Structure formats: C-alpha cells, structure tokens
Amino acid sequence: MTLAQRALERLEAWPDLTVEPASCGTGRALRSGYSEIVHIHTAHEADLHLTSGALQRFSGDLAGSTAIRMVPGSRWVTVRLDCDTDVDLLLSLVSVALHAHQSRPPSESTPGEECNFRRVTVLPRAREDVHG
C-alpha cells in the first residue's frame, strides 16, 4: 500500500469527508460540505485546500517544511508523501482545513479555484531526510 493510499484510507473514515473524483480530473478528492479539501493525485503527492486565513496563520511553518510546496497566489498547498510522518502532517493539515472552511466567510468561496497539480514539481527529498 502506498502512503497516499494509506492517507486516503484513513481520511475516508472521517465523518465530515466524502470521496469523489477530483475536480481537476486526476485522482481522488475528499470533500466536506463546503468544498474539496484534499486531492490525492499520485502515490506520493496530495494537494490540500486551505483558506486565506489559514495560509496566513501557518505560512511560515508550511514554508519551513521539506514536505510542502506552495504556489504564490494559490490557496492549495502540495504535500509530498515520502514517509509516515508526511501522512501524519497531511492528516493534521486536513483537520486545519476542515475547521478553516467551516468558519470562513461566505465571500471567500471560490469553487473554481484550481489545485496545484501540474503547477508544482515535487521531487523526492534526500534519503537522509526520509524516515518511516
């Protein structure tokens, strides 16, 4: 089982999420009642949809992570899944995203915003950085 499959299996059990095809056309999406929260694109890559407020609050921490890639102007962040810790990070960020989307102002809804798939190149980290 790949790390992405493991993350998807764990997230499918969350009562606030439903699985459907990703709106970008590649992979599976997990959706809350408010919007798509995460896209699982490949065995080692997921895109997570945050709100502007969540991005502002956590941008410093996200930028410091070797597992995260951000595209300027996008509210989607790409999570590289190279080890079990990355899966845990993704699940934690999904929890943040769920909370942020539930409490966001209605004016922040942008249903057509594209995820980062094909806009970010995610390379594996150096072997000594990978644990799991």
PyMOL commands that place a pseudoatom at each C-alpha (Angstrom):
pseudoatom trace, name=CA, resn=MET, resi=1, chain=A, elem=C, hetatm=0, pos=[0.000, 0.000, 0.000]
pseudoatom trace, name=CA, resn=THR, resi=2, chain=A, elem=C, hetatm=0, pos=[1.379, 3.435, -0.930]
pseudoatom trace, name=CA, resn=LEU, resi=3, chain=A, elem=C, hetatm=0, pos=[1.499, 6.319, 1.502]
pseudoatom trace, name=CA, resn=ALA, resi=4, chain=A, elem=C, hetatm=0, pos=[-1.190, 8.124, -0.500]
pseudoatom trace, name=CA, resn=GLN, resi=5, chain=A, elem=C, hetatm=0, pos=[-3.445, 5.063, -0.293]
pseudoatom trace, name=CA, resn=ARG, resi=6, chain=A, elem=C, hetatm=0, pos=[-2.834, 4.880, 3.447]
pseudoatom trace, name=CA, resn=ALA, resi=7, chain=A, elem=C, hetatm=0, pos=[-3.750, 8.569, 3.837]
pseudoatom trace, name=CA, resn=LEU, resi=8, chain=A, elem=C, hetatm=0, pos=[-6.867, 8.129, 1.692]
pseudoatom trace, name=CA, resn=GLU, resi=9, chain=A, elem=C, hetatm=0, pos=[-7.957, 5.085, 3.687]
pseudoatom trace, name=CA, resn=ARG, resi=10, chain=A, elem=C, hetatm=0, pos=[-7.595, 6.959, 6.958]
pseudoatom trace, name=CA, resn=LEU, resi=11, chain=A, elem=C, hetatm=0, pos=[-9.377, 10.071, 5.656]
pseudoatom trace, name=CA, resn=GLU, resi=12, chain=A, elem=C, hetatm=0, pos=[-12.274, 8.051, 4.217]
pseudoatom trace, name=CA, resn=ALA, resi=13, chain=A, elem=C, hetatm=0, pos=[-13.182, 7.127, 7.806]
pseudoatom trace, name=CA, resn=TRP, resi=14, chain=A, elem=C, hetatm=0, pos=[-13.634, 10.777, 8.799]
pseudoatom trace, name=CA, resn=PRO, resi=15, chain=A, elem=C, hetatm=0, pos=[-17.380, 11.552, 9.059]
pseudoatom trace, name=CA, resn=ASP, resi=16, chain=A, elem=C, hetatm=0, pos=[-17.035, 15.078, 7.629]
pseudoatom trace, name=CA, resn=LEU, resi=17, chain=A, elem=C, hetatm=0, pos=[-15.437, 13.911, 4.362]
pseudoatom trace, name=CA, resn=THR, resi=18, chain=A, elem=C, hetatm=0, pos=[-16.759, 12.130, 1.282]
pseudoatom trace, name=CA, resn=VAL, resi=19, chain=A, elem=C, hetatm=0, pos=[-14.670, 10.695, -1.544]
pseudoatom trace, name=CA, resn=GLU, resi=20, chain=A, elem=C, hetatm=0, pos=[-15.273, 11.641, -5.178]
pseudoatom trace, name=CA, resn=PRO, resi=21, chain=A, elem=C, hetatm=0, pos=[-13.272, 12.184, -8.363]
pseudoatom trace, name=CA, resn=ALA, resi=22, chain=A, elem=C, hetatm=0, pos=[-11.031, 15.265, -8.109]
pseudoatom trace, name=CA, resn=SER, resi=23, chain=A, elem=C, hetatm=0, pos=[-12.390, 18.302, -9.967]
pseudoatom trace, name=CA, resn=CYS, resi=24, chain=A, elem=C, hetatm=0, pos=[-9.010, 18.708, -11.708]
pseudoatom trace, name=CA, resn=GLY, resi=25, chain=A, elem=C, hetatm=0, pos=[-9.561, 15.342, -13.381]
pseudoatom trace, name=CA, resn=THR, resi=26, chain=A, elem=C, hetatm=0, pos=[-6.670, 13.480, -11.740]
pseudoatom trace, name=CA, resn=GLY, resi=27, chain=A, elem=C, hetatm=0, pos=[-7.024, 11.297, -8.666]
pseudoatom trace, name=CA, resn=ARG, resi=28, chain=A, elem=C, hetatm=0, pos=[-9.500, 11.278, -5.798]
pseudoatom trace, name=CA, resn=ALA, resi=29, chain=A, elem=C, hetatm=0, pos=[-10.877, 14.210, -3.819]
pseudoatom trace, name=CA, resn=LEU, resi=30, chain=A, elem=C, hetatm=0, pos=[-12.083, 14.353, -0.261]
pseudoatom trace, name=CA, resn=ARG, resi=31, chain=A, elem=C, hetatm=0, pos=[-14.860, 16.889, 0.099]
pseudoatom trace, name=CA, resn=SER, resi=32, chain=A, elem=C, hetatm=0, pos=[-16.556, 18.466, 3.064]
pseudoatom trace, name=CA, resn=GLY, resi=33, chain=A, elem=C, hetatm=0, pos=[-19.975, 20.059, 2.851]
pseudoatom trace, name=CA, resn=TYR, resi=34, chain=A, elem=C, hetatm=0, pos=[-18.191, 23.307, 1.988]
pseudoatom trace, name=CA, resn=SER, resi=35, chain=A, elem=C, hetatm=0, pos=[-15.623, 22.433, -0.676]
pseudoatom trace, name=CA, resn=GLU, resi=36, chain=A, elem=C, hetatm=0, pos=[-12.987, 19.997, -1.851]
pseudoatom trace, name=CA, resn=ILE, resi=37, chain=A, elem=C, hetatm=0, pos=[-10.401, 19.773, 0.915]
pseudoatom trace, name=CA, resn=VAL, resi=38, chain=A, elem=C, hetatm=0, pos=[-7.737, 17.439, -0.459]
pseudoatom trace, name=CA, resn=HIS, resi=39, chain=A, elem=C, hetatm=0, pos=[-6.820, 15.830, -3.773]
pseudoatom trace, name=CA, resn=ILE, resi=40, chain=A, elem=C, hetatm=0, pos=[-4.778, 12.624, -3.773]
pseudoatom trace, name=CA, resn=HIS, resi=41, chain=A, elem=C, hetatm=0, pos=[-3.046, 12.807, -7.162]
pseudoatom trace, name=CA, resn=THR, resi=42, chain=A, elem=C, hetatm=0, pos=[-0.280, 10.225, -7.123]
pseudoatom trace, name=CA, resn=ALA, resi=43, chain=A, elem=C, hetatm=0, pos=[1.282, 7.659, -4.807]
pseudoatom trace, name=CA, resn=HIS, resi=44, chain=A, elem=C, hetatm=0, pos=[3.447, 10.438, -3.333]
pseudoatom trace, name=CA, resn=GLU, resi=45, chain=A, elem=C, hetatm=0, pos=[1.543, 13.684, -3.802]
pseudoatom trace, name=CA, resn=ALA, resi=46, chain=A, elem=C, hetatm=0, pos=[-1.562, 15.370, -2.421]
pseudoatom trace, name=CA, resn=ASP, resi=47, chain=A, elem=C, hetatm=0, pos=[-2.930, 18.895, -2.741]
pseudoatom trace, name=CA, resn=LEU, resi=48, chain=A, elem=C, hetatm=0, pos=[-4.622, 20.471, 0.256]
pseudoatom trace, name=CA, resn=HIS, resi=49, chain=A, elem=C, hetatm=0, pos=[-7.087, 23.376, 0.018]
pseudoatom trace, name=CA, resn=LEU, resi=50, chain=A, elem=C, hetatm=0, pos=[-6.686, 25.950, 2.779]
pseudoatom trace, name=CA, resn=THR, resi=51, chain=A, elem=C, hetatm=0, pos=[-8.421, 29.282, 3.314]
pseudoatom trace, name=CA, resn=SER, resi=52, chain=A, elem=C, hetatm=0, pos=[-6.597, 32.604, 3.065]
pseudoatom trace, name=CA, resn=GLY, resi=53, chain=A, elem=C, hetatm=0, pos=[-6.731, 32.959, 6.855]
pseudoatom trace, name=CA, resn=ALA, resi=54, chain=A, elem=C, hetatm=0, pos=[-5.250, 29.507, 7.449]
pseudoatom trace, name=CA, resn=LEU, resi=55, chain=A, elem=C, hetatm=0, pos=[-2.493, 30.185, 4.929]
pseudoatom trace, name=CA, resn=GLN, resi=56, chain=A, elem=C, hetatm=0, pos=[-1.627, 33.470, 6.629]
pseudoatom trace, name=CA, resn=ARG, resi=57, chain=A, elem=C, hetatm=0, pos=[-1.554, 31.810, 10.067]
pseudoatom trace, name=CA, resn=PHE, resi=58, chain=A, elem=C, hetatm=0, pos=[0.582, 28.845, 9.013]
pseudoatom trace, name=CA, resn=SER, resi=59, chain=A, elem=C, hetatm=0, pos=[2.597, 30.115, 6.027]
pseudoatom trace, name=CA, resn=GLY, resi=60, chain=A, elem=C, hetatm=0, pos=[5.856, 30.362, 7.989]
pseudoatom trace, name=CA, resn=ASP, resi=61, chain=A, elem=C, hetatm=0, pos=[5.530, 26.815, 9.299]
pseudoatom trace, name=CA, resn=LEU, resi=62, chain=A, elem=C, hetatm=0, pos=[4.484, 25.480, 5.907]
pseudoatom trace, name=CA, resn=ALA, resi=63, chain=A, elem=C, hetatm=0, pos=[7.355, 27.195, 4.123]
pseudoatom trace, name=CA, resn=GLY, resi=64, chain=A, elem=C, hetatm=0, pos=[9.809, 25.595, 6.568]
pseudoatom trace, name=CA, resn=SER, resi=65, chain=A, elem=C, hetatm=0, pos=[8.646, 22.051, 5.829]
pseudoatom trace, name=CA, resn=THR, resi=66, chain=A, elem=C, hetatm=0, pos=[10.500, 19.958, 3.266]
pseudoatom trace, name=CA, resn=ALA, resi=67, chain=A, elem=C, hetatm=0, pos=[7.228, 18.120, 2.564]
pseudoatom trace, name=CA, resn=ILE, resi=68, chain=A, elem=C, hetatm=0, pos=[5.295, 21.254, 1.491]
pseudoatom trace, name=CA, resn=ARG, resi=69, chain=A, elem=C, hetatm=0, pos=[5.323, 23.177, -1.780]
pseudoatom trace, name=CA, resn=MET, resi=70, chain=A, elem=C, hetatm=0, pos=[3.313, 26.368, -2.252]
pseudoatom trace, name=CA, resn=VAL, resi=71, chain=A, elem=C, hetatm=0, pos=[2.358, 28.289, -5.383]
pseudoatom trace, name=CA, resn=PRO, resi=72, chain=A, elem=C, hetatm=0, pos=[2.148, 32.072, -4.909]
pseudoatom trace, name=CA, resn=GLY, resi=73, chain=A, elem=C, hetatm=0, pos=[-1.479, 33.212, -5.041]
pseudoatom trace, name=CA, resn=SER, resi=74, chain=A, elem=C, hetatm=0, pos=[-2.904, 29.707, -4.637]
pseudoatom trace, name=CA, resn=ARG, resi=75, chain=A, elem=C, hetatm=0, pos=[-4.813, 28.518, -1.578]
pseudoatom trace, name=CA, resn=TRP, resi=76, chain=A, elem=C, hetatm=0, pos=[-3.749, 24.937, -2.384]
pseudoatom trace, name=CA, resn=VAL, resi=77, chain=A, elem=C, hetatm=0, pos=[-0.526, 23.530, -0.946]
pseudoatom trace, name=CA, resn=THR, resi=78, chain=A, elem=C, hetatm=0, pos=[1.154, 20.393, -2.232]
pseudoatom trace, name=CA, resn=VAL, resi=79, chain=A, elem=C, hetatm=0, pos=[2.238, 17.779, 0.302]
pseudoatom trace, name=CA, resn=ARG, resi=80, chain=A, elem=C, hetatm=0, pos=[4.963, 15.321, -0.713]
pseudoatom trace, name=CA, resn=LEU, resi=81, chain=A, elem=C, hetatm=0, pos=[4.289, 11.915, 0.862]
pseudoatom trace, name=CA, resn=ASP, resi=82, chain=A, elem=C, hetatm=0, pos=[7.675, 10.259, 1.363]
pseudoatom trace, name=CA, resn=CYS, resi=83, chain=A, elem=C, hetatm=0, pos=[7.252, 8.786, 4.862]
pseudoatom trace, name=CA, resn=ASP, resi=84, chain=A, elem=C, hetatm=0, pos=[4.722, 8.082, 7.613]
pseudoatom trace, name=CA, resn=THR, resi=85, chain=A, elem=C, hetatm=0, pos=[5.412, 11.482, 9.174]
pseudoatom trace, name=CA, resn=ASP, resi=86, chain=A, elem=C, hetatm=0, pos=[4.268, 13.147, 5.934]
pseudoatom trace, name=CA, resn=VAL, resi=87, chain=A, elem=C, hetatm=0, pos=[0.966, 11.245, 6.150]
pseudoatom trace, name=CA, resn=ASP, resi=88, chain=A, elem=C, hetatm=0, pos=[0.554, 12.482, 9.731]
pseudoatom trace, name=CA, resn=LEU, resi=89, chain=A, elem=C, hetatm=0, pos=[1.318, 16.032, 8.562]
pseudoatom trace, name=CA, resn=LEU, resi=90, chain=A, elem=C, hetatm=0, pos=[-1.289, 15.736, 5.795]
pseudoatom trace, name=CA, resn=LEU, resi=91, chain=A, elem=C, hetatm=0, pos=[-3.937, 14.485, 8.229]
pseudoatom trace, name=CA, resn=SER, resi=92, chain=A, elem=C, hetatm=0, pos=[-3.185, 17.325, 10.639]
pseudoatom trace, name=CA, resn=LEU, resi=93, chain=A, elem=C, hetatm=0, pos=[-3.452, 19.859, 7.844]
pseudoatom trace, name=CA, resn=VAL, resi=94, chain=A, elem=C, hetatm=0, pos=[-6.737, 18.316, 6.645]
pseudoatom trace, name=CA, resn=SER, resi=95, chain=A, elem=C, hetatm=0, pos=[-8.094, 18.896, 10.140]
pseudoatom trace, name=CA, resn=VAL, resi=96, chain=A, elem=C, hetatm=0, pos=[-6.955, 22.542, 9.977]
pseudoatom trace, name=CA, resn=ALA, resi=97, chain=A, elem=C, hetatm=0, pos=[-8.518, 22.899, 6.516]
pseudoatom trace, name=CA, resn=LEU, resi=98, chain=A, elem=C, hetatm=0, pos=[-11.842, 21.425, 7.628]
pseudoatom trace, name=CA, resn=HIS, resi=99, chain=A, elem=C, hetatm=0, pos=[-12.039, 23.811, 10.554]
pseudoatom trace, name=CA, resn=ALA, resi=100, chain=A, elem=C, hetatm=0, pos=[-10.984, 26.797, 8.418]
pseudoatom trace, name=CA, resn=HIS, resi=101, chain=A, elem=C, hetatm=0, pos=[-13.514, 26.056, 5.667]
pseudoatom trace, name=CA, resn=GLN, resi=102, chain=A, elem=C, hetatm=0, pos=[-16.342, 25.635, 8.184]
pseudoatom trace, name=CA, resn=SER, resi=103, chain=A, elem=C, hetatm=0, pos=[-15.643, 29.023, 9.748]
pseudoatom trace, name=CA, resn=ARG, resi=104, chain=A, elem=C, hetatm=0, pos=[-14.725, 31.034, 6.645]
pseudoatom trace, name=CA, resn=PRO, resi=105, chain=A, elem=C, hetatm=0, pos=[-16.864, 33.928, 5.462]
pseudoatom trace, name=CA, resn=PRO, resi=106, chain=A, elem=C, hetatm=0, pos=[-19.154, 33.075, 2.529]
pseudoatom trace, name=CA, resn=SER, resi=107, chain=A, elem=C, hetatm=0, pos=[-17.406, 35.735, 0.413]
pseudoatom trace, name=CA, resn=GLU, resi=108, chain=A, elem=C, hetatm=0, pos=[-14.236, 33.622, 0.452]
pseudoatom trace, name=CA, resn=SER, resi=109, chain=A, elem=C, hetatm=0, pos=[-15.859, 30.825, -1.523]
pseudoatom trace, name=CA, resn=THR, resi=110, chain=A, elem=C, hetatm=0, pos=[-14.113, 30.265, -4.853]
pseudoatom trace, name=CA, resn=PRO, resi=111, chain=A, elem=C, hetatm=0, pos=[-15.383, 26.943, -6.216]
pseudoatom trace, name=CA, resn=GLY, resi=112, chain=A, elem=C, hetatm=0, pos=[-13.444, 27.168, -9.493]
pseudoatom trace, name=CA, resn=GLU, resi=113, chain=A, elem=C, hetatm=0, pos=[-10.001, 27.655, -7.947]
pseudoatom trace, name=CA, resn=GLU, resi=114, chain=A, elem=C, hetatm=0, pos=[-7.614, 25.095, -9.400]
pseudoatom trace, name=CA, resn=CYS, resi=115, chain=A, elem=C, hetatm=0, pos=[-5.401, 22.869, -7.299]
pseudoatom trace, name=CA, resn=ASN, resi=116, chain=A, elem=C, hetatm=0, pos=[-1.626, 22.797, -7.846]
pseudoatom trace, name=CA, resn=PHE, resi=117, chain=A, elem=C, hetatm=0, pos=[-1.481, 19.579, -9.863]
pseudoatom trace, name=CA, resn=ARG, resi=118, chain=A, elem=C, hetatm=0, pos=[0.824, 20.141, -12.862]
pseudoatom trace, name=CA, resn=ARG, resi=119, chain=A, elem=C, hetatm=0, pos=[1.775, 23.569, -11.443]
pseudoatom trace, name=CA, resn=VAL, resi=120, chain=A, elem=C, hetatm=0, pos=[4.267, 22.173, -8.900]
pseudoatom trace, name=CA, resn=THR, resi=121, chain=A, elem=C, hetatm=0, pos=[7.143, 19.788, -9.454]
pseudoatom trace, name=CA, resn=VAL, resi=122, chain=A, elem=C, hetatm=0, pos=[7.682, 17.733, -6.336]
pseudoatom trace, name=CA, resn=LEU, resi=123, chain=A, elem=C, hetatm=0, pos=[10.963, 15.871, -6.158]
pseudoatom trace, name=CA, resn=PRO, resi=124, chain=A, elem=C, hetatm=0, pos=[11.793, 13.247, -3.534]
pseudoatom trace, name=CA, resn=ARG, resi=125, chain=A, elem=C, hetatm=0, pos=[13.798, 14.567, -0.616]
pseudoatom trace, name=CA, resn=ALA, resi=126, chain=A, elem=C, hetatm=0, pos=[17.357, 13.412, 0.000]
pseudoatom trace, name=CA, resn=ARG, resi=127, chain=A, elem=C, hetatm=0, pos=[17.452, 9.916, 1.519]
pseudoatom trace, name=CA, resn=GLU, resi=128, chain=A, elem=C, hetatm=0, pos=[18.810, 11.103, 4.882]
pseudoatom trace, name=CA, resn=ASP, resi=129, chain=A, elem=C, hetatm=0, pos=[15.721, 13.342, 5.303]
pseudoatom trace, name=CA, resn=VAL, resi=130, chain=A, elem=C, hetatm=0, pos=[13.256, 10.487, 4.788]
pseudoatom trace, name=CA, resn=HIS, resi=131, chain=A, elem=C, hetatm=0, pos=[12.156, 8.479, 7.833]
pseudoatom trace, name=CA, resn=GLY, resi=132, chain=A, elem=C, hetatm=0, pos=[9.369, 5.959, 8.021]
for i in range(1, 132): cmd.bond("trace and resi %d" % i, "trace and resi %d" % (i + 1))
show_as sticks, trace
zoom trace
